[in-house]
Amino acid sequence: MNSVDFIVVGCGLASIAFIEQLKFNQQSVIVFDDNSQQSSTVAGGLYNPVVLKRFTSVWKSKEQLDLALPFYKKLEQKLKVQLDYKTPVLRRFTSTEEQNNWFAAADKPNVGNFISTKIVKNTNPAIKADYGFGEVLQTGRIDTQALIDSYKNYLLTNDEFVNSKFDYEQLNCTENGFVYKNISAKHIVFAEGFGLKHNPYFNNLPLNGTKGELITIEAPELNIDFILKSSAFLIPLGNHLYRVGATYEWTDKTNNPTEKGKEELVSKLKTFINCEFKVIDQVAGIRPTVKDRRPLVGEHSAQKNMFVLNGLGTRGVVIAPYVAQQLYKHITSNTALDPEIDCHRFKTEN
């Protein structure tokens, strides 16, 4: 019988951040993941402290960025791979009114520190931007695919990763924790993304799930080195490649890319660029979204030492280190969770 401190189910952004908390505190872990959930790997990976539709502050933006950026820097050093691409985000203005709203936002608490009050003029003939851009500060992109691939390899090297679907029926609860097949553990954390809907212990939590699709285009004439936000995000990847996203679909819960999703993104793209481009790839995944747009974190109501870490939604890159730290402190020090993320704000009994 192999004995560990923690079983973690899932290996996305939330899981990785929590596992790093365990390792920093010399806790042993075994991780199960079957690649069935794609939300982390198909994410745009942006970290951006401003809601660019309404020019308001992202929830706990400063607190989360202060944790997230050093976290990814340490992971880069540990995994010996570049993850953080510090890239400006320019918000395309479509009217004088939007410009005025941008300047008004600069005076708001928690927003002004993150936006420049200088309008950036458009000098690129491939972009339609008569009213220029507003620049968001302290922004960039985390390569989530590289992170997850590298981290799984790291866990495999240490015999801490099992590429397998977790079988809930084989989980037995004991006085001292849990037994799963040939593994005993003191604690178990479910961080399965939208896969939580199939989890008999937490499937009554209001995890709605929102499908998102992204396309990758090749556009040799575009030549931008910043992230452009208009009716969609346009993210430079190098070598004339750009990622465009994302869609929001609430009924289709599959990871299959659709022609409808591609057409929507292409249509939006044509409203703000006027150069030739070719779609060369398309991906889809289900974001683990919650009705109140806050994560789901905490202990099961009836089963001691069983926890959920989920519901990071569209901003998982920034939220993950924060919620992972919250959960670890809650488990090991009985520190109260932030009430906004505590899963007990909803009924959790099964």
C-alpha positions as CSV (number, residue, x, y, z in Angstrom):
1,M,0.0,0.0,0.0
2,N,1.4,3.4,-1.1
3,S,0.7,6.1,1.5
4,V,0.6,9.8,0.7
5,D,-0.7,13.0,2.4
6,F,-2.9,14.0,-0.6
7,I,-4.6,12.6,-3.6
8,V,-5.3,15.3,-6.1
9,V,-7.8,14.6,-9.0
10,G,-7.2,16.8,-12.0
11,C,-4.1,18.5,-13.3
12,G,-5.1,21.9,-14.6
13,L,-4.2,25.4,-13.4
14,A,-5.9,25.1,-10.0
15,S,-4.4,21.6,-9.3
16,I,-0.9,22.7,-10.2
17,A,-1.1,25.7,-7.9
18,F,-2.3,23.6,-5.1
19,I,0.3,20.9,-5.7
20,E,3.0,23.5,-5.5
21,Q,1.6,24.5,-2.1
22,L,2.0,20.9,-1.0
23,K,5.5,20.6,-2.3
24,F,6.6,23.9,-0.6
25,N,5.4,22.4,2.7
26,Q,6.9,18.9,2.2
27,Q,3.6,17.2,1.7
28,S,3.4,14.0,-0.5
29,V,1.0,13.7,-3.3
30,I,-0.3,11.5,-6.1
31,V,-2.2,13.1,-9.0
32,F,-4.8,11.5,-11.3
33,D,-5.8,13.0,-14.6
34,D,-7.1,11.5,-17.9
35,N,-6.9,14.6,-20.2
36,S,-10.7,14.7,-20.5
37,Q,-10.9,18.4,-19.4
38,Q,-9.5,20.9,-21.9
39,S,-10.3,24.3,-20.3
40,S,-6.8,25.0,-19.0
41,T,-5.0,23.8,-22.1
42,V,-7.2,25.7,-24.6
43,A,-7.3,28.9,-22.5
44,G,-5.9,32.1,-24.0
45,G,-3.8,32.4,-20.8
46,L,-4.1,36.2,-20.4
47,Y,-3.6,38.0,-17.2
48,N,-5.3,41.3,-17.3
49,P,-6.5,43.3,-14.2
50,V,-9.2,45.3,-16.0
51,V,-12.6,44.2,-17.3
52,L,-12.3,45.7,-20.8
53,K,-15.9,45.7,-21.6
54,R,-16.9,48.0,-18.7
55,F,-13.5,49.4,-17.7
56,T,-13.8,48.1,-14.2
57,S,-11.4,46.3,-11.9
58,V,-11.1,42.5,-12.0
59,W,-12.1,40.8,-8.7
60,K,-9.1,41.1,-6.2
61,S,-6.9,41.9,-9.2
62,K,-3.9,43.4,-7.2
63,E,-4.0,40.7,-4.6
64,Q,-4.1,37.9,-7.2
65,L,-1.4,39.4,-9.5
66,D,0.9,39.8,-6.5
67,L,0.7,36.1,-5.9
68,A,0.4,34.9,-9.5
69,L,3.4,36.6,-11.2
70,P,6.1,35.3,-8.7
71,F,4.4,31.9,-8.8
72,Y,4.8,31.5,-12.6
73,K,8.4,32.9,-12.4
74,K,9.3,30.2,-9.9
75,L,7.6,27.5,-12.1
76,E,9.7,28.7,-15.1
77,Q,12.8,28.2,-13.1
78,K,11.7,24.9,-11.8
79,L,10.5,23.4,-15.1
80,K,13.1,25.2,-17.2
81,V,10.6,26.5,-19.7
82,Q,9.3,29.9,-20.6
83,L,5.7,30.4,-19.4
84,D,5.2,34.1,-18.9
85,Y,5.2,36.3,-22.0
86,K,4.8,39.9,-20.7
87,T,2.8,41.6,-23.5
88,P,0.9,44.9,-23.5
89,V,-2.9,44.7,-23.9
90,L,-4.4,47.5,-26.1
91,R,-8.1,48.1,-26.0
92,R,-9.4,49.3,-29.3
93,F,-11.8,52.3,-29.0
94,T,-14.8,52.5,-31.3
95,S,-16.0,56.0,-30.4
96,T,-15.1,59.2,-28.6
97,E,-17.5,58.1,-25.9
98,E,-15.4,55.0,-25.2
99,Q,-12.3,57.2,-24.9
100,N,-14.0,59.4,-22.4
101,N,-15.2,56.4,-20.4
102,W,-11.6,55.2,-20.4
103,F,-10.3,58.5,-18.9
104,A,-13.1,58.4,-16.3
105,A,-12.1,54.8,-15.3
106,A,-8.5,56.1,-14.7
107,D,-9.9,57.9,-11.6
108,K,-11.5,54.8,-10.1
109,P,-10.0,53.0,-7.2
110,N,-8.3,49.7,-8.1
111,V,-8.4,50.6,-11.9
112,G,-6.3,53.7,-12.3
113,N,-3.1,52.0,-11.4
114,F,-3.6,49.5,-14.3
115,I,-4.5,51.8,-17.2
116,S,-2.5,54.4,-19.1
117,T,-4.2,57.7,-19.7
118,K,-2.4,58.3,-23.0
119,I,-4.3,57.3,-26.1
120,V,-2.2,55.1,-28.4
121,K,-2.6,56.1,-32.0
122,N,-3.0,53.4,-34.6
123,T,-0.2,53.3,-37.2
124,N,-0.8,49.8,-38.5
125,P,-2.7,49.8,-41.8
126,A,-3.8,46.2,-41.1
127,I,-5.9,47.3,-38.1
128,K,-9.1,49.4,-38.2
129,A,-8.8,51.7,-35.2
130,D,-9.7,55.3,-36.1
131,Y,-10.1,56.2,-32.4
132,G,-6.9,54.6,-31.2
133,F,-6.3,52.3,-28.2
134,G,-6.1,52.4,-24.5
135,E,-3.2,50.5,-22.9
136,V,-3.6,48.2,-19.9
137,L,-0.6,47.9,-17.6
138,Q,0.8,44.8,-15.9
139,T,-0.5,42.4,-18.5
140,G,0.8,39.3,-20.4
141,R,0.1,35.7,-21.3
142,I,0.9,32.4,-19.6
143,D,1.5,29.5,-22.0
144,T,-1.0,27.2,-20.3
145,Q,-0.3,24.3,-22.7
146,A,3.4,24.4,-22.0
147,L,2.8,24.7,-18.3
148,I,0.5,21.7,-18.1
149,D,2.6,19.5,-20.4
150,S,5.8,20.4,-18.5
151,Y,4.2,19.9,-15.1
152,K,2.8,16.5,-15.9
153,N,6.2,15.4,-17.1
154,Y,7.7,16.7,-13.9
155,L,5.2,14.7,-11.8
156,L,5.8,11.6,-14.0
157,T,9.5,11.9,-13.3
158,N,8.8,11.8,-9.6
159,D,6.3,8.9,-9.8
160,E,3.5,11.3,-8.7
161,F,1.2,11.2,-11.8
162,V,-1.2,8.6,-13.0
163,N,-2.7,9.1,-16.5
164,S,-6.0,7.5,-15.7
165,K,-9.7,8.3,-15.2
166,F,-10.5,8.4,-11.5
167,D,-13.0,5.7,-10.5
168,Y,-15.2,7.2,-7.7
169,E,-16.6,3.7,-6.9
170,Q,-13.2,2.5,-5.8
171,L,-12.7,5.3,-3.3
172,N,-13.2,4.1,0.2
173,C,-13.5,6.5,3.2
174,T,-11.8,5.4,6.4
175,E,-11.3,6.8,9.9
176,N,-7.9,8.1,8.9
177,G,-8.6,9.3,5.4
178,F,-9.1,7.4,2.2
179,V,-8.1,4.3,0.3
180,Y,-8.1,4.3,-3.5
181,K,-7.0,1.0,-5.1
182,N,-3.4,0.5,-3.6
183,I,-3.1,4.1,-2.3
184,S,-4.0,5.4,1.1
185,A,-4.2,9.2,1.7
186,K,-5.0,11.6,4.5
187,H,-6.8,14.0,2.2
188,I,-8.3,14.2,-1.2
189,V,-8.8,17.3,-3.4
190,F,-11.1,17.2,-6.5
191,A,-9.9,19.8,-9.0
192,E,-11.5,18.4,-12.2
193,G,-12.8,21.4,-13.9
194,F,-16.2,20.8,-15.6
195,G,-15.6,17.1,-14.9
196,L,-16.9,17.8,-11.4
197,K,-20.4,17.3,-12.9
198,H,-19.7,13.6,-12.8
199,N,-18.3,13.6,-9.3
200,P,-20.9,12.0,-6.9
201,Y,-19.6,14.0,-3.9
202,F,-19.8,17.5,-5.4
203,N,-22.0,17.3,-8.5
204,N,-24.8,19.3,-6.9
205,L,-22.7,22.4,-6.7
206,P,-23.8,25.0,-9.3
207,L,-21.0,24.5,-11.8
208,N,-22.6,25.6,-15.0
209,G,-19.8,25.3,-17.5
210,T,-19.4,27.5,-20.5
211,K,-17.9,26.3,-23.8
212,G,-15.2,28.4,-25.3
213,E,-13.6,28.1,-28.7
214,L,-10.4,29.6,-30.0
215,I,-8.9,29.7,-33.5
216,T,-5.3,30.2,-34.6
217,I,-4.7,32.3,-37.7
218,E,-1.7,33.0,-39.9
219,A,-1.6,36.7,-40.9
220,P,1.8,37.7,-42.4
221,E,0.7,41.3,-43.0
222,L,-0.6,41.9,-39.5
223,N,2.7,42.4,-37.7
224,I,1.6,43.3,-34.1
225,D,3.5,42.5,-30.9
226,F,0.8,43.4,-28.5
227,I,-2.5,41.7,-27.4
228,L,-5.4,43.5,-29.1
229,K,-8.8,43.6,-27.5
230,S,-11.8,44.5,-29.6
231,S,-14.9,42.3,-30.1
232,A,-12.4,39.5,-29.6
233,F,-8.9,39.0,-28.3
234,L,-6.1,38.8,-30.8
235,I,-2.9,37.3,-29.2
236,P,0.4,37.2,-31.0
237,L,2.2,33.8,-30.8
238,G,5.2,34.6,-33.1
239,N,6.0,33.6,-36.7
240,H,2.9,35.5,-38.0
241,L,0.6,33.3,-35.9
242,Y,-2.2,34.7,-33.7
243,R,-4.7,33.2,-31.4
244,V,-8.3,34.6,-31.6
245,G,-10.9,34.1,-28.9
246,A,-13.1,33.3,-27.4
247,T,-16.7,32.3,-27.8
248,Y,-19.2,31.7,-25.1
249,E,-21.7,28.9,-25.5
250,W,-24.0,27.7,-22.7
251,T,-25.8,24.7,-24.1
252,D,-23.1,22.6,-25.9
253,K,-21.0,20.8,-23.3
254,T,-18.6,19.0,-25.6
255,N,-14.9,19.7,-26.3
256,N,-15.6,19.5,-30.1
257,P,-14.8,22.6,-32.2
258,T,-17.7,23.8,-34.3
259,E,-18.1,25.6,-37.6
260,K,-20.4,28.0,-35.8
261,G,-17.7,28.9,-33.4
262,K,-15.2,29.5,-36.1
263,E,-17.6,31.6,-38.2
264,E,-18.3,33.8,-35.1
265,L,-14.6,34.4,-34.4
266,V,-13.8,35.1,-38.1
267,S,-16.7,37.5,-38.4
268,K,-15.6,39.4,-35.3
269,L,-12.0,39.5,-36.5
270,K,-13.0,41.1,-39.8
271,T,-14.6,44.0,-37.9
272,F,-11.2,45.2,-36.7
273,I,-8.5,43.9,-39.1
274,N,-8.4,44.3,-42.9
275,C,-5.5,42.1,-44.0
276,E,-5.6,38.6,-45.4
277,F,-5.5,35.7,-42.9
278,K,-5.9,31.9,-42.9
279,V,-7.4,29.8,-40.1
280,I,-4.9,27.0,-39.3
281,D,-6.2,25.6,-36.1
282,Q,-9.3,25.5,-33.8
283,V,-9.8,24.2,-30.3
284,A,-12.6,24.1,-27.7
285,G,-13.0,23.4,-24.0
286,I,-15.6,23.8,-21.2
287,R,-14.8,26.5,-18.7
288,P,-15.7,25.7,-15.1
289,T,-18.0,28.6,-14.5
290,V,-20.3,29.3,-11.5
291,K,-23.5,31.3,-11.5
292,D,-22.0,34.0,-9.2
293,R,-18.7,34.1,-11.0
294,R,-16.7,33.0,-8.0
295,P,-14.7,29.8,-7.4
296,L,-15.9,26.8,-5.5
297,V,-13.5,25.9,-2.7
298,G,-13.9,24.0,0.6
299,E,-14.6,20.8,2.4
300,H,-17.4,18.4,1.8
301,S,-20.3,18.9,4.2
302,A,-20.4,15.3,5.4
303,Q,-17.1,13.8,4.5
304,K,-14.1,15.0,6.5
305,N,-10.8,15.7,4.7
306,M,-12.5,15.7,1.2
307,F,-12.2,19.0,-0.6
308,V,-13.2,20.8,-3.8
309,L,-11.1,23.3,-5.8
310,N,-12.9,24.4,-8.9
311,G,-14.9,27.1,-10.7
312,L,-12.1,29.4,-11.8
313,G,-14.0,30.4,-14.9
314,T,-12.3,32.6,-17.5
315,R,-9.5,34.0,-15.4
316,G,-7.9,30.8,-14.0
317,V,-4.4,31.9,-14.7
318,V,-4.6,34.7,-12.1
319,I,-7.1,33.1,-9.7
320,A,-5.4,29.7,-9.3
321,P,-2.5,30.6,-7.0
322,Y,-4.9,32.6,-4.8
323,V,-7.5,29.9,-4.3
324,A,-4.8,27.2,-3.9
325,Q,-3.2,29.2,-1.1
326,Q,-6.6,29.8,0.5
327,L,-7.4,26.1,0.5
328,Y,-4.1,24.9,1.8
329,K,-4.2,27.3,4.7
330,H,-7.8,26.2,5.4
331,I,-6.8,22.5,5.5
332,T,-3.6,22.8,7.5
333,S,-4.3,25.8,9.8
334,N,-8.0,25.8,9.9
335,T,-7.9,29.4,8.4
336,A,-11.3,30.6,7.3
337,L,-11.8,30.7,3.6
338,D,-12.7,33.9,1.8
339,P,-16.5,33.8,2.1
340,E,-16.8,34.7,-1.6
341,I,-15.2,31.4,-2.7
342,D,-16.4,29.1,0.1
343,C,-18.4,26.4,-1.5
344,H,-20.7,26.4,1.5
345,R,-22.4,29.5,0.2
346,F,-24.3,26.8,-1.7
347,K,-25.8,23.6,-0.4
348,T,-23.2,20.7,-0.7
349,E,-24.9,17.8,1.1
350,N,-25.2,14.5,-0.9
